[in-house]
Amino acid sequence: MIPHLSERALILAPIGRDADVAASVLAEAGLRTQICADLPALLSGIDNGAGFALVTEEALHNRDLHPLVGWLQNQPKWSDFPFILLIRRGGGLERNPSAARYLEVLGNVNFLERPFHPTTLISLARSALRGRRRQYDARARLEELHRGAEKYRSLFNSIEAGFCIIEMIFDEAGKPVDYLFIETNPAFARQTGLNDAVGKRMGSLVPDHEQHWFDIYGRVARTGEAVRFEDGADALGGYWYDVYAFRVGDPRAPVVAVLFNDITERRRMEAAMRRSEERLRALNETLEERVQQRSHELELAQEALRQSQKLESMGQLTGGVAHDFNNLLTPIVGSLDLLHRRGLGTERERRLIEGALQSADRAKTLVQRLLAFARRQPLQPTAIDMGELVRDMRDLIVSTSGPRVQVELAVADDLPAAHADANQIEMALLNLTVNARDAMPDGGQLCIEVSCVSIAADSRFREGRYVRLSVKDTGVGMDQRTAEKAIEPFFTTKGVGQGTGLGLSMVHGLAAQLGGGLTIDSTVGQGTTVSLWLPTSESAATRDIAGPDVDPVKLDHGTALVVDDEDLVRASTVHMLRELGYDVLEASSAEHALAIMKTDPDIDILVTDHLMPGTTGTDLIEQARALKPEIRALLISGYAENAGISPGLPRLTKPFRQVDLARSLATL
């Protein structure tokens, strides 16, 4: 196999313009293609390396397929070469005998009925290529498996597909009745829900496991013939799996390796597509009604896509401008802080300066919350007081709900701290209250309740104590079917342009990420209660309390080197340090700073920006400590993320005041 050809698409369509059209569509999608003149050329291309093959039905009709079948049967165990077969007749295998025959011959094949939409072809092509990449990944790791036990363990734990090695158990009559788990990888537990399975029998873990699974693996263990199939496991929760099983080790030992992927969602989509086809056939005589319905569905999908793109664009925008915006704020905050501390101007001018400084601080908070909303910073769960958080947001909730909605708070006493991210919980609570307001177009009552609940383990939550945040409204309510679909992405009961359908799904995802959950109780005409369940924290709730100003006289004076590629930010920082009593040198880049340190060894403190052209601030600190191990360093960053920054490295976030800088220096 030639490496640089391993992801190309081979096209065999000898009749008409199918080959040129398909190649053009795939090329526009960024996929490399090669058109094959006949079956031998296709087979040669597959042998040299390819990601998948796109073949027309007529290219295989009345052809000698024995060489191709021979290659497929003799391909390596890791390989299951994917095909996309263009057919003229659709409707399922039961109404297309030739499709069923090609499925048996080709094995890993997806059928695409002509005429087809380019988007459908691209989707199938990318899906086939992703599957081929996973096969390459499995091949690489299987090769590594034979090079040593340590490398084998790394492979075993890193592949995304579920993988296990089992030893079959037969009864006296030779019937497979159980199997013992010898090895499993982390993906095995994620895809089956079976934890700590090694050394245990399947029958003890899942007593109702279906017999046909034992029969299939038993046949592989006895015959040595690898098998690939798709099947459902009702005893494991109704999941469907794409399974590849083959015998390993000594042929006399009934040991089988099983590689599998959860395809439940794909099967659900296929079932939904079949139901959709049946509905379309039933509506065949009412074409106008069908067109209107499909047009409406398309409008909803397009609107949902536009709303999703808006959110994605906002996330990209806020993440991209955060650093520059914080750089702009830094000299503004520093200059206003200087004027405020010196008390310059008349009383009215001092009030204006103080107001401008407060506005700059609010701008800093706004950037951080925009980043949190856009999910451009990781969750930072801490112990928070939910009662205090809700009370602090009361005014915002009242103003958001409007004058026709009566807002009530019911916060229990002696609440334990919740383990959550305060910024994200504020966004979630605001989202839930907006939904409640929209459900009461004629006004009503909105009650926000916070309580502590202890529950036993069930299908929704783990056993333990939870802080429950409930948002109750007296609105129109939902029926059971609507409530069940409410947390699905893009599902909304609001009109076009009035909602993205992402709010509840984001809140649900947040709760799950924190180890809790989301429940919805609703009755049509009576209202809805949405409850956010958050695990309690063993730590006491903390809140940000501004510490006292640091007296510059108490700081250790010396020589400080300031490094920042932004001139205004560097000038502001230099001025603050000089006011604090330091002798200050400055540099516009890490390279310039290192040159200064080599000529001036008496530098005591290094204050550097993080992201600069060339060498980053983190790397600069490492190199500076190599020159002078005792140097103290402070890293300044305009980003909210901590990516690439050592947790133990002192850090100050832009924008900052002189007191913030002094407090950070005092801790070095």
C-alpha positions as CSV (number, residue, x, y, z in Angstrom):
1,M,0.0,0.0,0.0
2,I,1.3,3.4,-1.0
3,P,0.8,5.8,2.0
4,H,-0.1,9.0,0.1
5,L,-2.8,7.1,-1.9
6,S,-4.5,5.5,1.1
7,E,-7.3,8.1,1.4
8,R,-8.2,8.6,-2.2
9,A,-11.5,7.7,-3.7
10,L,-11.5,5.2,-6.6
11,I,-14.4,5.7,-9.1
12,L,-15.6,2.9,-11.5
13,A,-18.4,4.2,-13.6
14,P,-17.7,3.2,-17.3
15,I,-21.0,4.4,-18.7
16,G,-22.1,8.0,-19.3
17,R,-20.8,10.9,-17.3
18,D,-21.3,9.4,-13.8
19,A,-17.5,9.1,-13.2
20,D,-16.8,12.8,-14.2
21,V,-19.7,14.1,-12.2
22,A,-18.8,12.1,-9.1
23,A,-15.2,13.1,-9.3
24,S,-16.1,16.7,-9.6
25,V,-18.4,16.6,-6.6
26,L,-15.9,14.8,-4.4
27,A,-13.1,17.1,-5.6
28,E,-15.1,20.2,-4.6
29,A,-15.4,18.6,-1.1
30,G,-11.6,18.3,-0.9
31,L,-11.4,14.6,-1.6
32,R,-8.7,13.2,-3.9
33,T,-10.1,10.9,-6.6
34,Q,-9.0,8.6,-9.4
35,I,-11.2,7.3,-12.2
36,C,-10.7,3.6,-13.0
37,A,-11.4,2.3,-16.5
38,D,-12.4,-1.2,-15.6
39,L,-12.4,-3.8,-12.7
40,P,-8.7,-4.8,-13.0
41,A,-7.8,-1.1,-12.7
42,L,-10.1,-0.8,-9.7
43,L,-8.5,-3.8,-8.1
44,S,-5.0,-2.5,-8.8
45,G,-6.0,0.9,-7.2
46,I,-7.4,-0.8,-4.1
47,D,-4.2,-2.9,-3.8
48,N,-2.0,0.3,-4.0
49,G,-4.2,2.0,-1.4
50,A,-7.5,3.8,-1.3
51,G,-10.0,5.2,1.3
52,F,-13.1,3.8,-0.5
53,A,-14.5,2.9,-3.9
54,L,-17.5,4.5,-5.7
55,V,-18.9,1.9,-8.2
56,T,-22.0,1.9,-10.4
57,E,-24.3,-1.1,-10.5
58,E,-23.8,-1.5,-14.2
59,A,-20.0,-1.7,-13.8
60,L,-20.4,-4.9,-11.9
61,H,-23.3,-6.4,-14.0
62,N,-22.2,-9.6,-15.9
63,R,-18.6,-9.0,-14.9
64,D,-16.1,-11.6,-13.5
65,L,-16.0,-10.6,-9.9
66,H,-13.8,-13.5,-8.7
67,P,-10.6,-11.4,-8.5
68,L,-12.4,-8.7,-6.5
69,V,-14.1,-11.2,-4.3
70,G,-10.8,-13.0,-3.8
71,W,-9.1,-9.8,-2.7
72,L,-11.9,-8.9,-0.3
73,Q,-11.8,-12.4,1.3
74,N,-8.0,-12.3,1.6
75,Q,-7.7,-8.7,2.9
76,P,-6.1,-8.3,6.3
77,K,-8.2,-8.9,9.3
78,W,-8.1,-5.2,10.2
79,S,-9.4,-4.2,6.8
80,D,-13.1,-4.0,5.7
81,F,-12.8,-2.0,2.5
82,P,-15.8,0.3,2.1
83,F,-17.8,0.7,-1.1
84,I,-20.5,3.1,-2.2
85,L,-22.7,1.5,-4.9
86,L,-24.8,3.7,-7.2
87,I,-28.0,1.9,-8.1
88,R,-31.0,2.7,-10.2
89,R,-33.5,0.9,-8.1
90,G,-34.1,1.7,-4.4
91,G,-36.5,0.9,-1.6
92,G,-34.5,-1.6,0.4
93,L,-33.0,-5.0,-0.1
94,E,-36.3,-6.8,-0.1
95,R,-37.3,-5.0,-3.4
96,N,-33.9,-5.0,-5.0
97,P,-32.4,-8.5,-5.4
98,S,-29.3,-7.3,-7.2
99,A,-28.6,-4.9,-4.3
100,A,-28.8,-7.9,-1.9
101,R,-26.4,-9.9,-4.1
102,Y,-23.9,-7.1,-4.2
103,L,-24.2,-6.7,-0.4
104,E,-23.1,-10.3,0.0
105,V,-20.3,-9.9,-2.5
106,L,-18.9,-6.5,-1.4
107,G,-19.6,-6.7,2.4
108,N,-19.0,-3.2,3.6
109,V,-21.2,-1.3,1.1
110,N,-23.6,1.7,1.2
111,F,-26.2,2.0,-1.5
112,L,-27.0,5.4,-3.1
113,E,-29.9,5.6,-5.5
114,R,-29.6,7.8,-8.6
115,P,-30.3,10.6,-9.2
116,F,-28.6,11.7,-6.0
117,H,-28.0,15.0,-4.3
118,P,-24.3,16.0,-4.1
119,T,-24.6,16.6,-0.3
120,T,-25.7,12.9,0.1
121,L,-22.8,11.6,-1.9
122,I,-20.3,13.8,0.1
123,S,-21.8,12.7,3.4
124,L,-21.5,9.0,2.4
125,A,-18.0,9.5,1.1
126,R,-16.8,11.2,4.3
127,S,-18.5,8.5,6.4
128,A,-16.8,5.8,4.4
129,L,-13.4,7.6,4.6
130,R,-13.9,8.0,8.4
131,G,-14.5,4.3,8.6
132,R,-11.4,3.5,6.5
133,R,-9.3,5.8,8.7
134,R,-10.5,3.9,11.8
135,Q,-9.4,0.7,10.0
136,Y,-6.0,2.3,9.4
137,D,-5.9,3.2,13.0
138,A,-6.7,-0.3,14.0
139,R,-4.1,-1.7,11.6
140,A,-1.4,0.6,13.0
141,R,-2.2,-0.3,16.5
142,L,-2.5,-4.1,15.8
143,E,1.0,-3.9,14.3
144,E,2.2,-2.1,17.4
145,L,0.6,-4.8,19.4
146,H,3.1,-7.4,18.2
147,R,6.1,-5.1,19.1
148,G,5.7,-5.3,22.8
149,A,3.3,-5.6,25.7
150,E,3.7,-1.9,26.7
151,K,2.9,-0.7,23.2
152,Y,0.0,-3.2,23.1
153,R,-1.4,-1.6,26.3
154,S,-1.2,1.9,24.8
155,L,-3.1,0.7,21.7
156,F,-5.7,-1.1,23.8
157,N,-6.5,2.0,25.8
158,S,-6.4,4.5,23.0
159,I,-8.6,3.2,20.1
160,E,-12.0,4.8,19.9
161,A,-13.7,1.5,19.0
162,G,-14.8,-0.9,21.7
163,F,-12.4,-3.9,22.0
164,C,-12.3,-7.0,24.1
165,I,-10.7,-10.4,24.1
166,I,-13.0,-13.2,25.3
167,E,-12.6,-16.9,26.1
168,M,-15.6,-19.0,25.0
169,I,-17.1,-21.5,27.4
170,F,-18.9,-24.6,26.1
171,D,-21.2,-27.1,27.8
172,E,-20.7,-30.9,27.7
173,A,-22.7,-31.0,24.5
174,G,-20.3,-28.5,22.8
175,K,-22.9,-25.7,22.9
176,P,-21.5,-22.2,23.6
177,V,-23.1,-21.0,26.8
178,D,-21.0,-18.2,28.1
179,Y,-17.7,-16.4,27.7
180,L,-15.0,-14.9,30.1
181,F,-13.6,-11.4,29.5
182,I,-9.8,-11.6,29.3
183,E,-9.1,-8.0,28.3
184,T,-11.2,-4.8,27.7
185,N,-10.3,-1.3,26.7
186,P,-11.8,1.9,28.0
187,A,-14.0,2.3,25.0
188,F,-15.6,-1.1,25.8
189,A,-17.0,0.3,29.1
190,R,-18.2,3.5,27.4
191,Q,-20.1,1.7,24.7
192,T,-21.5,-1.2,26.7
193,G,-21.9,0.2,30.2
194,L,-20.0,-2.8,31.7
195,N,-17.3,-1.7,34.1
196,D,-14.6,-3.9,35.6
197,A,-15.6,-6.8,33.3
198,V,-12.1,-8.4,33.1
199,G,-12.1,-11.8,34.8
200,K,-15.9,-12.0,34.9
201,R,-18.4,-14.0,32.8
202,M,-20.9,-12.3,30.6
203,G,-23.6,-14.4,32.1
204,S,-22.9,-13.0,35.6
205,L,-22.8,-9.4,34.3
206,V,-25.8,-9.6,32.0
207,P,-27.9,-12.7,32.9
208,D,-30.4,-12.1,30.1
209,H,-27.8,-11.7,27.4
210,E,-29.2,-13.2,24.1
211,Q,-28.0,-16.7,23.1
212,H,-27.3,-15.8,19.5
213,W,-24.2,-13.7,20.7
214,F,-22.7,-16.8,22.3
215,D,-23.5,-18.9,19.1
216,I,-21.7,-16.4,16.8
217,Y,-18.6,-16.1,18.9
218,G,-18.5,-19.8,19.5
219,R,-18.6,-20.4,15.8
220,V,-15.7,-18.0,15.3
221,A,-13.7,-19.8,18.1
222,R,-14.2,-23.2,16.5
223,T,-13.8,-22.5,12.8
224,G,-11.3,-19.6,12.9
225,E,-13.4,-17.7,10.3
226,A,-13.7,-14.0,11.0
227,V,-17.2,-12.5,10.9
228,R,-18.5,-9.0,10.6
229,F,-22.1,-8.3,11.4
230,E,-24.6,-5.8,12.9
231,D,-26.9,-6.8,15.7
232,G,-28.9,-5.5,18.6
233,A,-28.4,-6.3,22.3
234,D,-31.7,-5.8,24.1
235,A,-30.2,-6.9,27.4
236,L,-27.6,-4.1,27.2
237,G,-30.3,-1.5,26.8
238,G,-31.4,-2.0,23.2
239,Y,-28.1,-0.8,21.7
240,W,-27.0,-1.8,18.2
241,Y,-23.4,-2.7,17.4
242,D,-21.3,-3.1,14.3
243,V,-19.1,-6.0,15.3
244,Y,-15.9,-7.6,13.8
245,A,-14.9,-10.8,15.6
246,F,-11.9,-13.0,14.8
247,R,-10.0,-15.8,16.6
248,V,-6.6,-14.9,18.1
249,G,-3.7,-16.9,19.7
250,D,-3.4,-20.6,19.7
251,P,-6.1,-22.1,17.3
252,R,-6.7,-24.8,19.9
253,A,-7.8,-22.1,22.5
254,P,-11.3,-20.7,22.1
255,V,-10.1,-17.1,22.3
256,V,-11.9,-14.5,20.2
257,A,-11.1,-10.8,19.7
258,V,-14.1,-8.5,19.3
259,L,-13.9,-5.0,17.7
260,F,-17.1,-3.1,17.8
261,N,-18.8,0.4,17.4
262,D,-22.1,1.6,18.8
263,I,-24.3,2.2,15.7
264,T,-27.5,2.8,17.7
265,E,-28.0,6.3,16.4
266,R,-27.4,5.2,12.8
267,R,-29.9,2.4,13.1
268,R,-32.4,4.9,14.6
269,M,-31.9,7.2,11.7
270,E,-32.3,4.3,9.2
271,A,-35.5,3.3,11.0
272,A,-36.7,6.9,10.9
273,M,-35.9,7.1,7.2
274,R,-37.9,3.9,6.5
275,R,-40.8,5.3,8.4
276,S,-40.5,8.5,6.4
277,E,-40.5,6.5,3.1
278,E,-43.7,4.7,4.2
279,R,-45.3,8.0,5.0
280,L,-44.3,9.4,1.7
281,R,-45.7,6.4,-0.2
282,A,-49.0,6.8,1.8
283,L,-49.1,10.4,0.8
284,N,-48.3,9.8,-2.8
285,E,-51.8,10.7,-4.0
286,T,-51.7,14.0,-2.0
287,L,-48.7,15.5,-3.7
288,E,-49.6,19.1,-3.0
289,E,-50.0,18.4,0.7
290,R,-46.7,16.6,0.8
291,V,-44.8,19.4,-1.0
292,Q,-46.2,21.9,1.5
293,Q,-45.2,19.8,4.4
294,R,-41.7,19.2,3.1
295,S,-41.3,22.9,2.3
296,H,-42.3,23.8,5.9
297,E,-39.8,21.3,7.3
298,L,-37.1,22.6,5.1
299,E,-37.8,26.2,6.3
300,L,-37.5,25.0,9.9
301,A,-34.3,23.2,9.2
302,Q,-32.8,26.1,7.4
303,E,-33.8,28.5,10.2
304,A,-32.3,26.1,12.8
305,L,-29.1,26.0,10.7
306,R,-29.0,29.8,10.5
307,Q,-29.5,30.1,14.2
308,S,-26.8,27.5,14.8
309,Q,-24.4,29.4,12.5
310,K,-25.1,32.6,14.3
311,L,-24.1,31.0,17.6
312,E,-21.0,29.5,16.1
313,S,-20.0,32.8,14.5
314,M,-20.5,34.5,17.8
315,G,-18.3,32.0,19.6
316,Q,-15.6,32.4,17.0
317,L,-15.8,36.2,17.1
318,T,-15.8,36.5,20.9
319,G,-12.9,34.1,21.2
320,G,-10.9,35.9,18.5
321,V,-11.3,39.4,19.8
322,A,-11.0,38.7,23.5
323,H,-7.2,39.0,23.5
324,D,-7.2,42.2,21.5
325,F,-10.1,43.7,23.5
326,N,-8.4,42.9,26.8
327,N,-5.2,44.5,25.5
328,L,-7.1,47.6,24.7
329,L,-8.7,47.7,28.1
330,T,-5.4,47.2,30.0
331,P,-4.0,50.7,29.3
332,I,-7.4,52.3,29.8
333,V,-7.9,50.6,33.1
334,G,-4.4,51.4,34.2
335,S,-4.6,55.1,33.3
336,L,-8.1,55.5,34.9
337,D,-6.8,53.7,38.0
338,L,-3.8,56.1,38.2
339,L,-6.1,59.2,37.9
340,H,-8.5,57.7,40.4
341,R,-5.7,57.0,43.0
342,R,-4.2,60.4,42.6
343,G,-7.5,62.2,43.1
344,L,-6.9,64.6,40.3
345,G,-9.5,67.1,39.1
346,T,-12.6,68.5,40.6
347,E,-15.1,66.4,42.5
348,R,-17.3,66.1,39.4
349,E,-14.3,65.0,37.3
350,R,-13.3,62.5,40.0
351,R,-16.8,61.0,39.9
352,L,-16.6,60.8,36.1
353,I,-13.2,59.0,36.4
354,E,-14.7,56.6,38.9
355,G,-17.6,55.9,36.7
356,A,-15.4,55.3,33.7
357,L,-13.3,52.8,35.8
358,Q,-16.4,50.9,36.8
359,S,-17.5,50.7,33.2
360,A,-14.1,49.3,32.2
361,D,-14.5,46.7,35.0
362,R,-17.9,45.8,33.6
363,A,-16.5,45.5,30.1
364,K,-13.9,43.0,31.5
365,T,-16.7,41.0,33.1
366,L,-18.7,41.2,29.9
367,V,-15.9,39.6,27.8
368,Q,-15.6,36.8,30.3
369,R,-19.3,36.1,30.2
370,L,-19.4,36.2,26.4
371,L,-16.6,33.6,26.4
372,A,-18.5,31.5,28.8
373,F,-21.7,31.7,26.8
374,A,-19.8,30.8,23.6
375,R,-18.3,27.8,25.4
376,R,-14.8,29.0,24.5
377,Q,-13.5,28.4,28.0
378,P,-13.6,25.1,29.9
379,L,-16.0,24.6,32.9
380,Q,-14.5,25.7,36.2
381,P,-16.7,24.0,38.8
382,T,-16.3,25.2,42.3
383,A,-18.3,25.1,45.5
384,I,-21.0,27.8,45.0
385,D,-23.9,29.0,47.2
386,M,-26.9,28.5,44.9
387,G,-29.2,30.5,47.2
388,E,-27.0,33.5,47.1
389,L,-26.5,33.1,43.3
390,V,-30.3,33.1,42.8
391,R,-30.9,36.1,45.1
392,D,-28.2,38.1,43.3
393,M,-29.8,37.5,40.0
394,R,-33.4,38.4,41.1
395,D,-33.3,41.9,39.7
396,L,-32.0,40.7,36.3
397,I,-34.7,38.0,36.3
398,V,-37.5,40.4,37.2
399,S,-36.4,42.9,34.5
400,T,-36.1,40.1,31.9
401,S,-39.5,38.6,32.7
402,G,-41.4,41.8,32.3
403,P,-44.1,43.6,34.3
404,R,-46.8,40.9,33.6
405,V,-44.9,38.1,35.3
406,Q,-44.8,37.9,39.1
407,V,-41.4,36.5,40.2
408,E,-41.1,34.6,43.5
409,L,-38.0,33.1,45.1
410,A,-38.2,30.0,47.4
411,V,-34.7,29.3,48.8
412,A,-34.4,26.7,51.5
413,D,-32.3,27.3,54.6
414,D,-28.9,25.7,55.4
415,L,-28.3,24.7,51.8
416,P,-25.1,22.8,51.1
417,A,-22.8,24.1,48.5
418,A,-23.3,22.9,44.9
419,H,-20.5,21.7,42.6
420,A,-20.9,23.9,39.6
421,D,-19.6,26.7,37.4
422,A,-21.2,29.9,38.6
423,N,-21.1,31.7,35.2
424,Q,-22.6,28.8,33.3
425,I,-25.3,28.3,36.0
426,E,-26.2,32.0,35.7
427,M,-26.6,31.6,31.9
428,A,-28.6,28.4,32.3
429,L,-31.0,30.0,34.9
430,L,-31.4,33.1,32.7
431,N,-32.2,30.8,29.7
432,L,-34.8,28.8,31.7
433,T,-36.5,32.0,33.0
434,V,-36.7,33.4,29.4
435,N,-38.4,30.1,28.3
436,A,-40.8,30.4,31.2
437,R,-41.7,34.0,30.3
438,D,-42.3,33.0,26.7
439,A,-44.6,30.2,27.9
440,M,-46.8,32.9,29.6
441,P,-47.8,35.3,26.9
442,D,-50.6,36.7,29.0
443,G,-48.5,36.9,32.2
444,G,-48.4,34.6,35.2
445,Q,-46.3,33.5,38.1
446,L,-42.7,32.5,37.9
447,C,-41.3,30.7,41.0
448,I,-37.6,29.9,41.3
449,E,-37.0,27.3,44.0
450,V,-33.7,26.0,45.5
451,S,-33.7,23.0,47.7
452,C,-31.5,20.0,48.8
453,V,-32.8,16.6,47.9
454,S,-31.3,13.1,48.7
455,I,-32.2,10.4,46.1
456,A,-31.5,6.8,45.7
457,A,-29.8,5.6,42.6
458,D,-32.1,5.3,39.6
459,S,-31.9,5.4,35.8
460,R,-31.5,9.1,35.8
461,F,-29.1,10.0,38.7
462,R,-26.5,8.5,40.9
463,E,-27.3,8.0,44.5
464,G,-26.4,11.0,46.7
465,R,-27.4,14.5,47.6
466,Y,-28.3,17.2,45.0
467,V,-29.0,20.9,45.1
468,R,-32.2,21.2,43.0
469,L,-32.8,24.5,41.1
470,S,-36.4,24.5,39.8
471,V,-38.0,27.1,37.5
472,K,-41.8,26.8,37.7
473,D,-44.2,28.7,35.5
474,T,-48.0,28.9,35.1
475,G,-47.8,28.9,31.3
476,V,-49.3,26.9,28.5
477,G,-47.5,23.7,29.4
478,M,-46.5,20.8,27.2
479,D,-47.8,17.3,26.5
480,Q,-45.6,14.3,27.3
481,R,-44.3,13.9,23.8
482,T,-43.2,17.5,23.5
483,A,-41.6,17.4,26.9
484,E,-39.6,14.3,25.9
485,K,-38.3,16.1,22.8
486,A,-37.6,19.4,24.5
487,I,-33.9,18.7,25.2
488,E,-33.2,17.6,21.6
489,P,-30.9,20.0,19.7
490,F,-32.8,22.4,17.4
491,F,-36.2,21.3,18.7
492,T,-38.3,24.4,19.6
493,T,-42.0,25.2,20.1
494,K,-41.4,28.8,19.2
495,G,-42.0,30.4,15.9
496,V,-39.5,30.8,13.1
497,G,-36.8,33.3,14.2
498,Q,-37.9,33.3,17.8
499,G,-35.7,30.4,19.1
500,T,-32.7,28.3,18.2
501,G,-33.9,25.1,19.9
502,L,-30.5,24.9,21.6
503,G,-31.3,26.4,25.0
504,L,-32.6,23.4,26.9
505,S,-30.1,21.0,25.1
506,M,-27.2,23.3,26.3
507,V,-28.6,23.3,29.9
508,H,-29.0,19.6,29.8
509,G,-25.5,19.1,28.5
510,L,-24.1,21.4,31.3
511,A,-25.9,19.5,34.0
512,A,-24.7,16.2,32.7
513,Q,-21.1,17.5,32.4
514,L,-21.3,18.5,36.1
515,G,-22.5,15.0,37.1
516,G,-26.2,16.0,37.6
517,G,-29.2,16.1,35.3
518,L,-32.2,17.9,34.0
519,T,-35.9,16.9,34.5
520,I,-39.1,18.4,33.0
521,D,-42.5,18.1,34.5
522,S,-45.3,19.7,32.5
523,T,-49.1,19.7,32.2
524,V,-50.9,21.3,29.3
525,G,-52.8,24.4,30.5
526,Q,-51.2,24.3,34.0
527,G,-47.5,25.1,33.5
528,T,-44.0,23.6,33.4
529,T,-41.4,22.9,36.0
530,V,-37.8,22.5,34.8
531,S,-35.4,21.3,37.5
532,L,-31.6,21.4,37.3
533,W,-30.0,18.8,39.6
534,L,-26.5,19.7,40.7
535,P,-24.3,17.4,42.9
536,T,-23.4,18.8,46.3
537,S,-19.8,19.8,47.1
538,E,-17.8,18.6,50.1
539,S,-16.2,22.0,50.2
540,A,-17.7,25.2,51.7
541,A,-19.1,27.7,49.2
542,T,-16.7,30.5,48.3
543,R,-17.2,33.9,46.8
544,D,-14.8,36.4,45.3
545,I,-14.1,39.0,47.9
546,A,-11.7,41.8,46.9
547,G,-8.7,41.9,49.3
548,P,-7.2,45.0,50.7
549,D,-5.0,47.1,48.6
550,V,-1.4,46.1,48.7
551,D,0.9,48.8,50.1
552,P,3.6,49.4,47.5
553,V,6.1,50.2,50.3
554,K,5.8,46.6,51.6
555,L,6.9,45.1,48.2
556,D,10.4,44.0,47.6
557,H,12.0,46.6,45.4
558,G,14.4,45.8,42.7
559,T,14.8,45.6,38.9
560,A,11.9,44.4,36.8
561,L,11.9,43.5,33.1
562,V,8.5,44.0,31.3
563,V,8.0,42.1,28.0
564,D,4.9,42.8,25.8
565,D,4.6,43.2,22.1
566,E,1.8,45.8,22.5
567,D,3.4,49.2,23.1
568,L,0.4,50.7,25.0
569,V,0.1,47.7,27.3
570,R,3.8,47.6,28.0
571,A,3.9,51.3,28.7
572,S,1.0,51.1,31.1
573,T,2.6,48.2,33.0
574,V,6.0,49.9,33.1
575,H,4.4,53.0,34.6
576,M,2.6,51.0,37.3
577,L,5.8,49.2,38.3
578,R,7.8,52.4,38.5
579,E,5.1,53.9,40.8
580,L,5.5,50.8,43.0
581,G,9.2,51.6,43.4
582,Y,10.8,49.3,40.8
583,D,13.6,50.1,38.4
584,V,12.1,48.9,35.1
585,L,13.6,47.7,31.8
586,E,11.3,46.9,28.9
587,A,11.4,44.6,25.8
588,S,9.0,44.2,22.9
589,S,9.7,40.5,22.3
590,A,11.0,37.4,24.1
591,E,14.2,37.5,22.1
592,H,14.8,41.1,23.0
593,A,14.2,40.2,26.7
594,L,16.7,37.3,26.7
595,A,19.3,39.6,25.1
596,I,18.8,42.1,27.9
597,M,19.0,39.4,30.6
598,K,22.4,38.2,29.2
599,T,23.8,41.7,29.5
600,D,22.1,42.8,32.7
601,P,22.1,39.9,35.3
602,D,20.7,42.0,38.1
603,I,17.0,41.6,37.0
604,D,14.9,40.4,39.9
605,I,11.4,40.1,38.4
606,L,10.2,39.1,35.0
607,V,6.7,40.4,34.0
608,T,5.8,39.0,30.5
609,D,2.8,38.7,28.2
610,H,1.8,35.1,27.2
611,L,1.0,35.2,23.5
612,M,3.6,37.1,21.5
613,P,5.0,36.6,18.0
614,G,7.7,33.9,18.2
615,T,8.5,32.7,21.7
616,T,5.6,32.6,24.1
617,G,5.7,34.0,27.6
618,T,5.7,30.5,29.2
619,D,8.7,29.5,27.1
620,L,10.4,32.8,27.9
621,I,10.1,32.2,31.7
622,E,11.6,28.7,31.2
623,Q,14.6,30.1,29.3
624,A,14.9,33.0,31.8
625,R,15.1,30.6,34.7
626,A,17.7,28.6,32.9
627,L,19.8,31.8,32.8
628,K,18.9,32.9,36.4
629,P,17.1,30.2,38.5
630,E,16.2,32.5,41.3
631,I,14.3,35.0,39.1
632,R,10.7,35.6,40.0
633,A,8.2,35.6,37.1
634,L,4.6,36.8,36.5
635,L,2.7,35.8,33.4
636,I,0.1,38.2,32.0
637,S,-2.5,37.0,29.5
638,G,-5.5,38.5,27.7
639,Y,-7.2,35.1,27.1
640,A,-9.6,33.5,29.5
641,E,-8.3,30.0,28.7
642,N,-5.4,28.4,30.5
643,A,-4.3,26.3,27.5
644,G,-0.5,26.0,27.3
645,I,0.1,27.6,30.8
646,S,1.5,25.5,33.7
647,P,-1.0,25.4,36.6
648,G,1.8,26.4,39.0
649,L,2.8,29.5,37.1
650,P,1.7,32.8,38.7
651,R,-0.7,34.5,36.3
652,L,-2.5,37.9,36.0
653,T,-5.4,38.3,33.6
654,K,-5.8,41.5,31.5
655,P,-7.1,44.1,32.1
656,F,-5.7,44.9,35.6
657,R,-5.3,47.7,38.0
658,Q,-2.1,48.7,39.8
659,V,-3.4,47.1,43.0
660,D,-4.0,43.8,41.1
661,L,-0.4,43.9,39.8
662,A,0.9,44.7,43.3
663,R,-1.1,41.9,44.9
664,S,0.3,39.4,42.3
665,L,3.9,40.6,42.8
666,A,3.5,40.3,46.6
667,T,2.7,36.6,46.2
668,L,5.8,35.8,44.1
